[in-house]
Amino acid sequence: MSKLRQFPSRGAVRVARMRPVDLLVLLGIVALFYVVIRVGASTDQPYDVDAPPAVSTDPGELPYYAARSLLRMFAGLVPAVLFTFVFGTWAARSRRAAKVIVPAIDILQSVPVLTFLSITVTGFIAMFPGSTLGLELASVFAVFTALVWNMAMAFYQSLITQSRELDEAARLMRLTRWQRFWKVDVPSGMIAQVWNGMISFGAAWFALSASETISVNGSDNGLPGVGSYVAQALDNGEGMRVTLAIVVMIAMVVSVNFFFWRPVTAWAERFRTEDCELAEQPRSWFLDLLRRSTVPSLLGRTARPAGERLDRAMRVLGTSPGRLHHDPVRRKRADVVFYVLYGAAVAAILWQACTYILENVPVGEIGHAAWLALVTYGRVMILVVFSTLVWVPVGAWIGMNPRVNRIAQPIVQVLASFPSNFLFPLAVVVLGASGISLNWGAIALMALGAQWYVLFNVIAGASSIPGDLREAADDLGLRGWLRWKKLILPAVFPSYTTGALAASGGAWNASIPGELVSYGTTTLTAVGIGAYITQATDSGDFARNFLGAVLMSVYVVIINRLLWRRLYRFAQKRCAL
């Protein structure tokens, strides 16, 4: 009797071979880690308040400055994503938490970063005395604040408009809260989240360029970066080096789009929930390269045991509740306690704020500042209406045509990511030559950085329209205005609401530099709260700076209650796909 062989045949054993694409991916990963470690190590340098760091305008320094700026951008993106997942989910799953989180986000995304940047810089410098790490963290915090509010609101909106079928399926299957988050919540909002991440990332370039040149106690501190390079070149009157920096920044934006956002956009299509596929899927050459490589799958298999252990550990969070109704008496009692504590906290904050303002600002000036805020609010609403009329049709056309989307997205990304304050000196020249008042020109300056929120959100909403709905509309013969009324407008309305709200917040932010611009010896000033805050900041008057931020917050709360909250509820009840 022959003995069976106890080892597999040579054909059954296949030695994993390193393919050229695997070698290319590994080299890319090693190079990325090397650049991050090398650039990150230079963030902790000695810092002297009396001799702050200076920025060189040598063109040879631009690649290094570009790497520093990119590192700050992605360092701010990571905590922004974590904040979005935690607080967006908390607000969507807790009715009481939403009463606090949503208004707070509405206010914070409309309060200009520049109004409290000097405060955060002072705090971070105190945390890390004698080191530039405090300045670096202040810059990253500015990027974080520019990114997080729009992303959090978009994720919250995707959760509250989630289909009832998905909610009931998660409850019936008794998924843990951790499983529901990763299996249902994140995939259902992935497409909108990616698009909002792109527009928020683009808007954060403005905050980065402002934070790289920070004034502390009357001294200017320049962090190595493209924004500080441009600011220094403008101060020196070096027009050619400003142009060179603009070219480098455009190259940065295109590279980030090609190697990061375009692959993420194409990857997010896997989470589209529909029966039929689009005629042409978004594609990415770089993503196709990664998919042909075995390195990502090998890394995934290596990390899988840790993920499984984490999933088991997160069972302590409990499961999704199996019932949709609760005891009304118990809920009412809890609501009473919540509103009493919430009201007391808000009243205490308002009392302290009003006391501080009245002690430092005359009552008559408060009324004048309120009128200035009303003027700026008029500019904000004109911008929102203009963006709606122009970019809703354009965004729907781009989002529903993948071929157009692939061509237009890099262009829109460059336009949205370009810091609008780089163009303000040119605006001074144009407005001065044409004789147009800055009172009207400020609307255009504010639109340079705010209108893209509407466009990107509408593109995201249109691109997420299920293909079966599109085919059904074609079969029913929906054309022209009827197609817009029955399919496109209802489908993009939730995303448009998020974009319009973010655009109004971005317009409030842009009013700070947009209502008072200067170039050389020429300074133009518009009537508005933005110019009021800028003048208070330049003179070091924190009380008037704080008054301007409070008045902005008051207007934001009022319009949110009268308009945006109602639009959100309408989108949730009538326009959820």
C-alpha positions in Angstrom: 0.0 0.0 0.0 1.5 3.3 -1.1 1.8 6.0 1.4 0.1 9.3 0.7 2.3 12.3 0.3 2.1 14.6 3.3 3.0 17.8 1.4 1.4 19.7 -1.4 2.6 19.4 -5.0 4.8 22.0 -6.5 1.9 23.3 -8.6 -0.2 23.8 -5.5 2.3 26.1 -3.9 2.7 29.5 -5.5 5.3 31.8 -4.2 4.0 35.3 -4.1 6.0 37.3 -6.6 6.7 41.0 -6.4 5.2 42.6 -9.4 6.4 45.9 -10.8 3.2 47.6 -9.7 3.8 46.3 -6.1 7.3 47.7 -6.2 6.0 51.1 -7.4 3.4 51.2 -4.6 5.9 50.3 -1.9 8.4 52.9 -3.2 5.6 55.5 -3.1 4.6 54.5 0.5 8.3 54.7 1.6 8.7 58.1 -0.1 5.6 59.4 1.5 6.6 58.3 5.0 10.1 59.8 4.5 8.7 63.2 3.4 6.2 63.3 6.3 8.9 62.4 8.9 11.5 64.8 7.4 9.1 67.7 7.2 7.3 66.9 10.4 10.6 66.9 12.3 11.3 70.5 11.3 8.0 71.8 12.9 9.6 71.9 16.4 12.2 74.7 16.2 13.4 77.2 18.8 11.1 80.2 19.1 11.8 83.6 20.5 9.0 86.2 20.8 11.4 89.0 20.5 13.0 87.5 17.3 10.1 85.7 15.5 10.9 83.5 12.5 11.0 85.1 9.1 10.0 83.8 5.7 12.4 83.7 2.8 11.2 84.5 -0.7 13.9 82.5 -2.4 12.2 80.4 -5.1 14.3 77.4 -4.1 12.4 77.2 -0.8 9.0 76.8 -2.5 9.0 73.0 -2.7 9.8 72.8 1.0 7.2 75.4 1.9 4.6 73.6 -0.2 5.3 70.4 1.7 4.9 72.2 5.0 1.5 73.6 3.9 0.3 70.3 2.7 1.3 68.6 6.0 -0.7 71.2 7.9 -3.8 70.7 5.7 -3.9 66.9 6.2 -3.0 67.3 9.9 -6.2 69.4 10.2 -8.2 67.0 8.0 -7.7 63.9 10.3 -9.3 65.5 13.5 -12.0 67.1 11.4 -13.1 63.6 10.1 -13.1 62.2 13.7 -15.1 65.2 15.0 -17.5 64.8 12.1 -18.1 61.1 12.8 -18.5 61.6 16.6 -20.6 64.7 16.8 -22.5 64.2 13.5 -23.7 60.8 14.7 -24.4 62.1 18.2 -26.6 64.9 16.9 -28.5 62.6 14.5 -29.2 59.9 17.0 -30.0 62.1 20.1 -32.8 64.6 19.8 -31.5 66.5 22.8 -27.9 66.5 21.6 -29.1 68.0 18.3 -30.6 70.9 20.2 -27.0 71.8 21.3 -24.7 70.6 18.6 -26.5 71.8 15.5 -27.0 75.4 16.7 -23.4 75.5 17.9 -22.1 74.3 14.5 -24.3 76.8 12.8 -22.8 79.6 14.8 -19.2 78.4 14.7 -19.1 78.0 11.0 -20.3 81.6 10.6 -17.9 83.1 13.2 -14.8 84.2 11.2 -11.7 82.3 12.0 -9.7 85.5 12.0 -11.7 86.9 15.0 -10.3 84.3 17.4 -7.1 83.3 15.7 -5.0 85.6 17.8 -6.5 84.2 21.0 -5.8 80.6 19.9 -2.2 81.5 18.9 -1.6 83.0 22.3 -2.9 79.9 24.0 -0.9 77.4 21.9 2.3 79.4 22.4 1.7 79.3 26.1 1.3 75.5 25.9 4.7 75.1 24.1 6.9 78.0 25.2 10.1 78.5 23.3 9.0 76.3 20.4 7.4 76.9 17.0 5.2 73.9 17.7 2.7 76.3 19.3 2.5 78.3 16.1 2.2 75.1 14.0 -0.7 73.8 16.2 -2.5 77.2 15.9 -2.2 77.0 12.1 -3.5 73.4 12.1 -6.4 74.5 14.4 -7.3 77.2 11.9 -7.4 74.6 9.2 -9.5 72.3 11.4 -12.1 75.0 12.1 -12.3 75.7 8.3 -12.9 72.1 7.5 -15.0 70.6 10.3 -18.3 72.6 10.4 -19.4 71.9 6.8 -18.3 68.3 7.0 -20.2 67.7 10.3 -23.4 69.3 9.0 -23.2 67.3 5.8 -22.8 64.0 7.7 -25.6 65.0 10.1 -27.9 65.8 7.1 -27.1 62.4 5.5 -28.0 60.6 8.7 -31.3 62.4 9.3 -32.4 61.8 5.7 -31.4 58.2 5.8 -34.1 55.9 4.4 -36.5 54.3 6.9 -35.8 50.9 5.3 -32.1 51.0 6.3 -33.1 52.2 9.8 -35.6 49.4 10.3 -33.2 46.8 8.9 -30.4 47.8 11.3 -32.9 47.5 14.2 -34.3 44.2 13.1 -30.8 42.7 12.7 -29.9 44.0 16.2 -26.6 45.5 14.9 -24.4 47.0 17.6 -24.1 50.7 17.5 -20.5 50.3 16.3 -21.6 47.9 13.5 -24.4 50.2 12.5 -22.1 53.1 12.2 -19.6 51.4 9.9 -22.0 49.2 8.0 -25.0 51.6 7.5 -24.3 55.2 8.6 -20.9 55.8 7.0 -21.6 54.1 3.7 -25.0 55.8 3.3 -23.4 59.2 3.6 -20.0 58.5 2.0 -20.6 60.2 -1.4 -21.9 63.4 0.1 -19.2 63.3 2.7 -16.4 63.0 0.1 -17.7 65.9 -1.9 -18.1 68.1 1.2 -14.6 67.1 2.3 -13.3 68.3 -1.1 -15.0 71.7 -0.9 -14.1 72.1 2.8 -10.5 71.2 2.0 -10.5 73.8 -0.7 -11.9 76.5 1.6 -9.3 75.6 4.2 -6.6 77.0 2.0 -7.8 80.5 2.8 -7.6 79.8 6.6 -4.1 78.2 6.1 -2.8 81.2 4.2 -4.1 83.6 6.9 -2.7 81.4 9.8 0.8 81.1 8.3 1.3 84.8 8.9 0.2 85.4 12.5 0.5 88.6 14.5 1.2 88.1 18.2 1.7 91.1 20.5 2.5 93.3 17.6 5.1 91.0 16.0 4.5 89.1 12.8 5.3 85.4 12.9 5.8 83.8 9.5 5.5 80.0 9.3 7.2 78.4 6.3 4.4 77.9 3.8 3.0 79.0 0.5 0.6 81.5 2.1 3.3 83.2 4.1 5.6 83.2 1.0 2.9 85.1 -1.0 2.3 87.5 1.9 6.0 88.3 2.2 6.5 88.6 -1.6 3.5 91.1 -1.7 5.1 93.1 1.1 8.4 93.2 -0.8 6.7 94.1 -4.1 8.1 91.0 -5.8 5.4 90.3 -8.4 7.2 87.6 -10.3 7.7 85.5 -7.1 4.0 86.0 -6.3 3.2 84.6 -9.7 5.6 81.7 -9.2 4.0 80.9 -5.8 0.5 80.9 -7.4 1.7 78.4 -10.0 3.1 76.2 -7.3 -0.1 76.3 -5.4 -2.1 75.4 -8.5 0.2 72.4 -9.0 -0.4 71.5 -5.3 -4.2 71.6 -5.7 -4.1 69.5 -9.0 -1.7 67.0 -7.4 -3.9 66.6 -4.3 -6.9 66.2 -6.5 -5.2 63.5 -8.7 -3.6 61.5 -5.9 -6.2 61.9 -3.2 -9.6 63.3 -4.0 -10.2 61.7 -7.4 -9.3 58.2 -6.1 -11.5 58.7 -3.0 -14.4 59.9 -5.2 -14.1 56.9 -7.5 -13.8 54.5 -4.5 -16.9 56.0 -2.9 -19.0 54.8 -5.8 -19.0 51.4 -4.2 -21.4 52.7 -1.6 -24.0 53.7 -4.1 -27.2 51.8 -3.2 -29.2 51.1 -6.3 -30.2 48.2 -8.6 -28.6 49.5 -11.8 -25.3 51.1 -12.4 -24.5 54.4 -14.0 -23.7 54.3 -17.7 -20.2 55.7 -16.9 -18.6 55.3 -13.5 -16.2 57.9 -12.2 -12.7 56.5 -12.6 -9.2 57.2 -11.3 -6.0 56.1 -12.9 -4.3 56.1 -9.6 -7.0 54.1 -7.9 -6.8 51.5 -10.7 -3.0 51.3 -10.1 -3.6 50.6 -6.4 -6.2 48.0 -7.2 -3.8 46.1 -9.4 -1.3 46.0 -6.6 -1.4 43.3 -3.8 0.0 45.7 -1.2 -3.3 47.3 -0.1 -5.0 43.8 0.3 -1.9 42.6 2.2 -2.1 45.5 4.6 -5.8 44.9 5.0 -5.3 41.3 5.9 -2.6 42.3 8.4 -4.9 44.8 10.1 -8.0 42.5 10.1 -7.3 40.7 13.4 -7.0 44.1 15.2 -10.2 45.3 13.6 -12.1 42.2 14.7 -10.8 42.6 18.3 -11.9 46.2 18.2 -15.3 45.2 16.9 -15.8 42.8 19.8 -14.6 45.4 22.3 -17.1 47.9 21.0 -20.1 45.7 21.8 -20.1 47.4 25.2 -21.8 50.4 23.4 -24.9 48.3 23.0 -27.2 47.6 20.1 -29.6 49.7 18.1 -32.9 49.9 20.0 -35.5 47.6 18.6 -38.4 49.8 19.2 -39.1 53.2 17.7 -41.5 54.5 20.3 -40.7 55.5 23.9 -42.6 56.2 27.1 -44.0 59.8 26.5 -44.2 60.6 30.2 -40.6 59.6 30.9 -39.4 61.5 27.8 -41.3 64.6 28.8 -39.8 64.6 32.3 -36.3 64.2 30.8 -37.0 67.0 28.3 -38.0 69.4 31.1 -34.7 68.7 33.0 -32.7 69.1 29.8 -34.3 72.4 28.8 -33.9 73.8 32.3 -30.2 73.0 32.4 -29.7 74.1 28.8 -31.5 77.4 29.3 -29.6 78.1 32.5 -26.3 77.5 30.7 -27.2 79.7 27.7 -28.5 82.5 30.0 -25.3 82.5 32.0 -23.2 82.7 28.9 -25.3 85.5 27.5 -25.2 87.4 30.8 -21.4 87.3 30.9 -21.1 88.3 27.2 -23.5 91.2 27.6 -21.8 92.4 30.8 -18.4 92.4 29.1 -19.6 94.3 26.0 -21.5 96.9 28.0 -18.5 97.6 30.2 -16.2 98.3 27.2 -18.4 99.5 24.3 -20.9 102.5 24.4 -24.6 101.5 23.9 -24.9 103.8 20.9 -22.0 102.1 19.2 -23.6 98.7 19.7 -26.7 99.8 17.8 -24.4 101.1 15.0 -22.6 97.8 14.9 -25.9 96.0 14.7 -26.8 98.0 11.6 -23.4 97.3 10.1 -24.1 93.5 10.6 -27.5 94.0 8.9 -25.7 95.5 5.9 -23.3 92.6 5.7 -26.2 90.2 6.1 -27.8 91.7 3.0 -24.6 91.0 1.0 -24.6 87.4 2.3 -28.2 86.8 1.1 -27.5 88.4 -2.3 -24.5 86.0 -2.6 -26.7 83.0 -1.7 -29.4 83.9 -4.2 -26.8 84.4 -6.9 -25.1 81.1 -6.2 -28.4 79.3 -6.2 -29.5 80.7 -9.6 -26.1 80.1 -11.2 -24.6 77.0 -9.7 -27.6 74.7 -9.1 -28.2 74.1 -12.8 -24.5 73.9 -13.5 -23.9 71.5 -10.5 -26.8 69.3 -11.5 -25.5 69.1 -15.1 -22.0 68.2 -13.9 -23.1 65.7 -11.3 -25.4 63.8 -13.6 -22.8 63.4 -16.4 -19.8 61.4 -15.2 -17.8 62.3 -18.3 -18.3 66.0 -17.7 -17.7 65.4 -14.0 -14.3 63.9 -14.6 -13.2 66.9 -16.7 -14.9 69.7 -14.6 -14.0 68.4 -11.1 -10.2 69.3 -11.3 -11.1 72.8 -12.7 -13.7 73.4 -10.0 -11.3 72.1 -7.3 -8.6 74.5 -8.4 -11.0 77.5 -8.4 -12.5 76.6 -5.0 -9.1 75.9 -3.5 -7.4 79.0 -4.6 -7.2 81.4 -1.7 -9.3 84.4 -2.6 -7.2 86.8 -0.6 -4.4 86.4 -3.2 -6.7 88.2 -5.7 -7.6 91.1 -3.4 -4.7 93.3 -4.5 -5.9 92.9 -8.1 -9.4 93.7 -6.9 -8.2 97.0 -5.5 -6.7 97.9 -8.9 -9.8 96.9 -10.8 -12.3 98.6 -8.5 -10.1 101.8 -8.4 -9.9 101.9 -12.2 -13.6 101.2 -12.8 -14.9 103.5 -10.1 -17.1 100.7 -8.6 -17.7 101.1 -4.8 -16.4 98.4 -2.6 -19.9 98.3 -1.0 -20.9 96.4 -4.2 -17.5 94.9 -5.0 -17.4 93.2 -1.6 -20.1 90.9 -2.8 -17.9 89.6 -5.6 -14.9 89.3 -3.2 -17.1 87.3 -0.8 -18.3 85.1 -3.6 -14.8 84.1 -4.6 -14.6 81.8 -1.6 -18.2 81.1 -0.7 -20.1 80.2 -3.8 -18.3 76.9 -4.3 -20.1 75.3 -1.4 -23.3 75.4 -3.3 -21.7 74.0 -6.5 -19.9 71.1 -4.8 -22.9 70.1 -2.7 -25.2 70.2 -5.7 -22.7 68.1 -7.7 -22.6 65.6 -4.8 -26.4 65.4 -4.6 -26.8 65.0 -8.4 -24.1 62.4 -8.7 -25.8 60.3 -5.9 -29.2 60.1 -7.7 -29.8 56.4 -8.2 -29.5 55.2 -11.7 -32.9 53.3 -11.5 -34.6 56.7 -10.8 -32.9 58.2 -13.8 -34.0 55.3 -16.0 -37.5 55.5 -14.7 -37.7 59.2 -15.5 -36.5 58.4 -19.0 -39.1 55.7 -19.4 -41.8 58.0 -18.3 -40.7 60.6 -20.8 -39.8 63.3 -18.2 -38.2 66.2 -20.1 -37.4 69.8 -19.4 -38.9 71.5 -16.4 -41.0 68.5 -15.6 -37.8 66.4 -15.1 -36.3 69.2 -12.9 -39.5 69.4 -10.8 -40.1 65.7 -10.3 -36.5 64.3 -10.2 -33.5 66.7 -10.1 -34.7 69.4 -7.7 -36.1 67.0 -5.0 -32.9 64.8 -5.3 -30.4 67.7 -4.9 -32.4 69.7 -2.4 -31.0 68.1 0.8 -27.4 68.6 -0.5 -28.3 72.1 -1.7 -29.6 73.1 1.7 -26.3 72.0 3.3 -24.3 73.9 0.6 -26.3 77.1 0.9 -26.0 77.1 4.7 -22.2 76.6 4.4 -22.0 79.3 1.7 -23.7 81.8 4.0 -21.2 80.9 6.7 -18.3 81.2 4.3 -19.6 84.5 3.2 -19.6 85.8 6.8 -16.0 84.7 7.0 -15.0 86.3 3.7 -16.6 89.6 4.8 -13.6 90.1 7.2 -11.0 90.6 4.5 -13.5 91.5 1.8 -14.9 94.6 3.3 -11.5 96.3 3.9 -8.9 95.6 1.3 -5.6 97.3 0.6 -2.7 97.2 -1.8 0.3 99.4 -1.5 -0.9 102.9 -0.4 -4.5 102.3 -1.6 -7.1 101.1 0.9 -10.8 100.6 0.2 -13.4 100.2 2.9 -17.0 99.0 2.7 -19.8 99.6 5.1 -20.3 96.4 7.1 -19.4 94.4 10.2 -16.5 92.8 8.4 -14.6 96.1 8.1 -15.6 96.9 11.7 -14.0 93.7 13.0 -10.9 94.2 10.8 -10.4 97.7 12.2 -10.9 96.4 15.8 -8.4 93.6 15.2 -5.8 95.9 13.8 -6.1 98.3 16.8 -6.1 95.4 19.3 -9.6 96.2 20.6 -10.8 92.8 21.7 -14.1 94.1 23.1 -15.2 95.4 19.7 -13.8 92.4 18.0 -15.9 90.2 20.3 -19.0 92.5 19.7 -18.7 91.9 16.0 -18.5 88.1 16.4 -21.5 88.1 18.8 -23.6 90.2 16.4 -22.7 87.8 13.6 -23.8 84.9 15.8 -27.1 86.6 16.6 -28.0 87.1 12.9 -26.9 83.5 12.1 -29.2 82.1 14.8 -32.2 84.1 13.7 -31.9 83.2 10.0 -31.2 79.6 10.9 -34.4 79.4 12.9 -36.5 81.2 10.3 -35.1 79.6 7.2 -32.4 76.9 7.3 -34.0 74.7 10.0 -37.3 74.7 8.1 -35.5 73.8 4.9 -33.7 71.0 6.7 -37.0 69.6 8.0 -38.6 69.8 4.6 -35.6 68.0 3.0 -35.8 65.3 5.7 -39.6 64.7 5.2 -40.1 65.2 1.5 -36.8 64.9 -0.3 -35.1 61.8 1.2 -34.2 59.2 -1.5 
